[in-house]
Amino acid sequence: MSVLRPPGSRKSIASLFLLPDCDMGCAFCASEAVFDVASFAQAEELLGGLRSAGFDNLVLGGGEPFLWPHDLERLGRRARELGFLVQVGSNGLSPPPGFASLDWVDRYLLPLEAADPALHDQLRSAPGGHHRTVMARLDQLVASGKELTVGTVVTRRNLPELAAIAALLQARRAAGLNLHAWHLYRFLPVGRGGAAHGARLAVDLGLYRRAVEELRAVDLGFPVFRRDDMLRSSTVEFFWFQDGQLRVGSGAAPGGA
């Protein structure tokens, strides 16, 4: 499957939306449930095209990739064979047994919207609460040493929580968490969640940037990335299948941060 990149493109990370299905509801969800559940054959063929096009970093996402019905492990192993650094972007609710030590995953991407459990669970809805699930996954990753990137969608509600999240991550890192980076995504009023909650969650761009830069000015011990608009990323390209056809493009992707 041929994948073309514009001349001079610096994008080296390919984010593949495998399916629209997710087992939780988020007030800020930027994903649209309009794309296909990719078949294994489609996904495997795309991997070859991505490597030929120069991508070397792969994010397997969704929806929730661990719900993909076509053998995520087999696809991940194939990606490793092709030379990709394989990342799995998950909400942490439904990983397989031993997820923290899976040898075909190089790095996990997990969300954390607040240090305060109640606020996190208001933004990320899951049966029984989601914050404690994330904390349990962090404990498992500490034990295994597997690398992790944490993502936070910054909204009007959790903007004041960023310093507390930073402190929590520092404490976890001191306890042994192999924290690769912390990504701070500005809330976008798009998708099946974000479009409905734009007025409640929208955050001023200037306030967002100022808060992130204040964190970046401090040596936290791990990199902090400011993501103003992931739908227009300079390093990540998004791929999905819709109506049986491969679709490509940051600005038109059916999902975001």
N, C-alpha and C positions, 0 to 999 in steps of 0.2 A: 504494500500500500504506500503510494508515494506521498510524502509530506514535504511541502515547499516552505522555505523561510525567506522573508525579504532579505535582500543583500544588506550586510552590516548588522543584522539582528543580533542582539546580545542574549537572547532568550536561550537558556540551556535547560530549564525545568519544564517538563511536560506534565500537566495535570489532567488525568483521565477520569471523566465522570462515567462510572460503570453502570450506574442505575440511579433512578430518582428516588427510590424508596428509602425511608428513614424510620427508625423506631422511637423517635422523640419529636417534640415540637418546640421550636425556638421562636421567640417573639421577633427576632431579627433575621430569620432565615432568608438568605438571598437567592436560594435555589428555586427554579421553576420546574414543576413536574411535567415537563413537556418533551423530555428526551427519552430515548429507548433504553431498555435493558440490553446492554451490549452482549453479544454472543461471545463465546470463548474464541471462536475463529476470527471474529472481527477484532477483538482486543489483541490477540497474538499477532495478527498481520500488521496491526498498527504499530506494535512495538518495533518490528523490523524497520518500518518506515521512519520512525522517530530516531532510531540509532543512525540510520543512513543520513538523516537530515542534521545530525550533530547534537541531538539531545543526549545528555548523559545522566540526568536526574529525573526520576519518575515518581509522581505522586498518584497513588491509587485511591480514588475517592468516590463520592456518590453525590447525594444520599449517603448511606452508610455502607462502605465497601464490604464489611463482614456479612452483610445480608445478600451479597451478589450470589446467585444460584449456580454459577458456572466454574467453581473451584478457584478461589482467590489464591490459594497456596500454589497451585500449579502455574498460574499466571505470574505470580511473584518469582517463582523459581526460574521461569523462562526469562523474565526480565533480568535477573541476576546473571544468567548464562550469557546474555547479550551485553553485559557490562554496565548496566544501570545501577546507580545507587537507588535503592527501592525504599520509598517512604509510604506509609499507610496513614491516611487522614481519617481518624475514627472518633466517634463520640464516647467510646469506651464501654458502651452498654452490653454489647454482644460479641466480645472477642472469643476465639476458641480457647480451650484449656491450654495453659502454658504460653499464652500470647506474649508475655514479656520476654520469652527466650526463643521465639521463633527465629530460626537461622536464615530464613529468606527475607526477613525484614531488617533493613539497616537502621531505620529511624521511624518513630511514631510521631504523629501530630495529634495532640490532644487539646481540648478547649478548657479554659478556665476564665470565667467572666467576673468572678468576685472572690475575695477571701472570705467574705461573709456568706455562709451557706444559704441563708434565706434569700438574699439578693440574687445569687447565682441561680437558684432554683426558680426564681420568678422569671428570669430571662431564658432559662433552658428547662423546659417542662419534660419530666419523665416520671413514670410511676415510682413512688417511693423516694423521689428526690434524686438529683443528678450529682450534686456537689460531693456527696460521700462516695459515690462511685468513682469520680475522678481522683479523689484522695486515695482510695484503695488501689487504683491503677498506678498512681505515683509510687506507692509503697512497693508494688510488685516490680516496677521498673528500677527502683533503688536496689532491690535485691538482685536483679539480673544484670544491671549495668547497661542495659540497652539505651541507646541515644534517644532523646526526646526533644521536640520543639513544642512549645506551648503557644497557643493562639488565644487572643482576647479580642472580642468585638467590642469596640469602645462606643458606648451610647451615652446619652445624657444621664441615664440612671447610674452607670458604673464608673463614669469619669472620676468621681472623687475616690474611687476604690483602688486606683492604679498603684499608689504607693504601698497599700496593704498587700496587693497581689505580689508586688516586687519583693516585699519582705518575706512573704510566704515562700516564694521561689528561691530566695537566698537561703532560707532555712532548710528547704528540701535539698538544695545543692550541697549545703554543708553536711547533710546527712548521707550524701552519696549519690544524689540524682545526677545522671549524666545529661545535663541540660545543654542542648546545642544552641538554642536561641529562644527569644520571646518576641512574637510578632503581634503588633497592635494594629488591628484593622479598624479603620473608621467605619461606623455603621452606614450602610447605604439603604435608602428606602425603596428597595426593589425586592422582587421575589415573593414567594408564598407567605412569608412572615413579615418581611421588612416593609412591603408596600402597605400593609394594613396598619402598621404601627409607626409610620414615619413621624407623625406629629408628636408622639409620646417619646420617641427614642432619638430623634435627630440631634446631632451634636454639632455645634458651631465649628467650622474648620479651623479657625484661629485658635480657639480654646483647646481643641484636640491636639493640634500641632505643638502648642506651647507645653501642654502636659507631657507629651511624649518626649519632647526635647529636654525637659527638665529631668526626666528619668535617664535619658541618654547621656546627660552631663555628669552623671554619677557612675563610678565604677562598681557595677553590681556583680561583676564576676562572670557575666554572660552578655552576649550581644542583644541589643534591643532594636528591632526594626519598625520603622514607621510605614504603615501601608495605607496611604490616603485613599486609594481606589484600586483594589486588586483586579477589577475588571479592565483596567488599563495598565497592567503591570509591565515593567520593562524587562523582567527576567523570567516570567512565567507565561506559558501559552496553554490555553485550555482546549481540550478535545472531547468530543462526545458524538454519539450517533443519534440521528433523528430521522424518522421515516426511512430507515435503512441506509442513510447516507452519513459519511463522516462530515462533521462540522468542526470548524476551527476558528478561533478568534477570541481575544481577550474581551473586546468591547461587546461581543454578542453572546458571551457564554451564558448557559442556563443556570449557573451557580456562581457564587463569589467567595467571600471570605469565610 
